[in-house]
Amino acid sequence: MKYIYSQIKKEDGIILRGVINTPDDFTEDKKYPTVIIYHGFGGDRNGSSFFRVQNARYLTDRGYIVVRFDFSGTCESDGDFYDMTVSREEKEAELIHEFVKIKAYVDKDRLYWVGHSLGGVIATLKAHKLKPKAMCLLAPASDMNNPDYIKVMAKTMFEGEMRKKKSEIDGRKTYAEIIRSVEDVDIGGVKLHKNFLIDFLKKNIYGAAEKYKGRVLILRGDADDLVFNDANEKLQKAYPNADYQQIQGADHSFKNEDHRMIVFEKMYKFFEEN
């Protein structure tokens, strides 16, 4: 697998950094089926235990080009994670797609997307507009902005901040009151502003899924404790042409080599058939 390190400069001067992985026998005068991978919340283009690197190697070994970028505010891209919103990542996903589409060696008729977790949400929100040939979504967090889920998430994320103020979040408060109660929260060593939640609440994920006419493969581990089965079943039904499969014993990040090989094999077969 070869590496072409790349940059995309946004209108505000922020630079997105990523890599184009190619087969070892890559030549610019040939067109290749191409996969863009969109990473999830707080993740990066490499993935947990190099998940996305392994994915890229599997596909490039079989003649694909794979494109992996860090969204702004994560890993090597410019920007601040503090200001991250779904709307911002939607715009960046489009920039990445357009950047890839104009490459002479990219087969525009076989341009696919992979979205993991929140990346699967970003893909869902943009697919009907940008029209990738097909998509493989890995544990897409399609219920992440459900008001009931938001309330649970807000309690989890903000309760520590509230405790500092000698206050508590209780079941009588609405999710809006919970979100309004603090400005930001520390998530594993980086802070995130509450605008992430406020922006996310406005997104109609299932409505966007209904508008995409291409084929979709949804894969989720049945031991995933972050994205629930009923959410992905609902997403599968929202898409006009989607298949949903569960990987026995797999967790949210597919942190088992056998599980990853199953995912890669299913993904590759799906793209080959589409």
N, C-alpha and C positions, 0 to 999 in steps of 0.2 A: 504494500500500500504506500502510495506517495502522498506528500503533503504540499499543498499550495496555500501558504498563509495569506490571508486577504483582509481588507479593511473596507468598511462602508462609512462614509462621512455623512452625518445627518445635517439638516438645515441649521440646527443650533450649534454645529461644530462638534458635537459628540461623535466619537468614533466607535463603531462596532467592530470587534475583532473576531475572526473566525478562521476556519480552515476548509479547504476543498480537498477531500481525499479522492484519489483516483486509483485505478488498477495499476499494477506495476508496468504494464505494457502500454500505458496511456500515450496517445498521440492527439494533438490538437486538430488534426484534419479528419477526425472520426467523431460521430455523434454517439453519446452514451445515455442510457436511461439514468435518471438522476433523482436522488432522494434528498430532501431538506429535512433536517431534524430540528424540532423546536423543543427546547428543554423546559423543565417545570419550575415551580416556585422555589426561589432560593438555590436553584441548581446551576449547572453550567454545561458547556458543550461537551465535556468529557463524561459527566455522569458519575453516579456513585460506584466506586470500585471499577472505574473506567468502562461503565456500561455502554456508553455511546461510542467509545473508541472500538470496543469489541463489535458493536453493531456495524460500524463503518467498515471494519476489516472483513467481516463476513460478507457484506454486500459488494465491496470492491473486489474481493477474490472471485466474485461471480459476474464481474463486468460492469458494475454500477459505479457512478460517481456519487459521493455522499458529501453534503454540505452541512457544517456544524458551526453556528455562531453563538456567542454569548450575547444575551440581551443586555442593554445598557444597565450599569450599576451592578453587574455580576462578573466575577472572574476577571478577565483581561480587558473587557470593554470599558470605555469611559462612562462617566455618569455616577449617580448616587442611588444606591438601593433604597434609601430613605424615601425618595420620591416615586418609587415604582408604582405603576398602576397597570391594570389590564389594558386600558386604552393606549397607553404608551407602548406596550408590547405588541398590540395589534398593528400599530403603525410600523414598528420595526420588523415585524413578520412580513409585512408587505414590501418593505424596502429590501429585505433579504431575498424574497421571491423574485422581485423585479431584477435585482442584481444577478441572480442565477440565470434567469430566463434569457438574458441577452448574450450569454456565453455561447460562442460558436460551437463548442463541443457538447453542449447540452441538447438532448433530444426533447424539444418542447412538447412533443406529443406523448412523451413518457416522463413527465415531471411529477413526482410523487411527494407526499408529505408524511412525516412521522411526528406525532405530538405526544409527549409524555406528561401526564398529570395536568398541571395548569397549561402546559404546552398543547395538550389535547383540546383544552378550552379555546385557546388562541386560534388553533387550527379550525375548530368548529365555527368560530365567529367570523373568520375571514374566507372560508372555503367557497361559499356561494359567489363571492365577488371575484376572487382570483382564479378559481377553477383549476386546482391541481387535478391530474388525471384520476387519482385515487388516493385514499388516505388510510394509514394504519395508526390507530390511536391506542396508546398504552395507558391503561388506568386513567382515562380522562376524568378530571375532577368536575364533572358536569353539575353536581349539586352543591358546589362550593359556595355559590352565592344565593342559595335557598335561604330565606329569612330565618327559618328554624335552625339551619346549620350555622348561619352567621352568628346567631345568638350563642350557640355552644362555642363556636370558635372565638367569639369576642370574650366570653367568660374565660376561656383557656388562655388567650393572648393577653388580656388586659387585667386579669384578676390580681396579678402581682403588682402592677402599677397602682391599682386601686388600694391595695393593702398598705402601700406606703402612705396613703392619704388617710389611713385609719377608717377606711370605708369598705363596704362589701357590695358585691353584685349578687342580687338575689333573684329568684324566679319571678318576682312581680314586675321587674323592670323590662321594658321593651328593648329589642336589639338596638333600636335607634338611640335610646338613652344610654345604653352600654357604650356604644361607639363614641357618643358625644362626651363621655365622661373623662377621657384622656386624649392627648394629642398623638402619642406614638407608643411603640412597644419594642422591646429588644427581642429579636428572634435569633437565638443562637449566636449572638455576637455582633449582629448588625441591627440597626433600628429601622423601623418602617412606620411611616405616617399613616394615620387613620384614613386618609384619602383613598388608600388602596381599597378598603372595604366600602366606602361611600361610592366610589366609582364602579366597583364590581356589582353592587346591588342593582345597577341600572341595566345590566346585560341580560338579554334574553337568549340564553344558550340554546335551549330546545327549539325556539323559534328560528334561530339561525340554522340549526341542523335541518329543519324541514325544507330549507331553500337549496340545499346542496344536492345535486342529482347524481354525482359520481358514486362509485362504490366505496364502502368504508368497512374496514375490519377493526373491531374493538377487541383488545386483549386485556385481561385483568387476572391477577392472581387471586385465587379464592381465599387466601390468607391475608389479603390486603386489609389493613385496619384503618386506612386513611380515606380510601374511596370505596363506597359500598356497592354491593351487587345491584340493589334496586335502582341506584342512580344510573348505572351503565345499561341496565335493562331499559330504563326509560329513554336514554339517549339512543339506543339501538332502534327503538320504536319510532323515535322522532325523525331519524334519517329515512328517506325513501328507499334506500338500497344499502342496508348495513347488515353485517353478521357479527354476532357477539359470542366470544369463546372465553372460557376461564381456564387458567393454567393451575392444575392441582398442586397445592402446597406453596405457591409462589406468593411473595409479599409485594409491597408497593413498588420497590425498586428492583425486583427480580434478582435478589442477592444470592443467587445459587446458579452455578455454571450450567447445570442441566436445564434449569428453567429458562435461562437465557438462550440456550441453543434451541429450545422449543419455540421461543418467541421469534428468533431470527429465521428459523426454518419456515414458520407460518407466514411471516412477513414477506420473505423472499418468494415463496410460492404464490402468495396473493398478488404481488407486483407482477410476477411473470404472467399471471392469468389476466392481468388488466393492463 
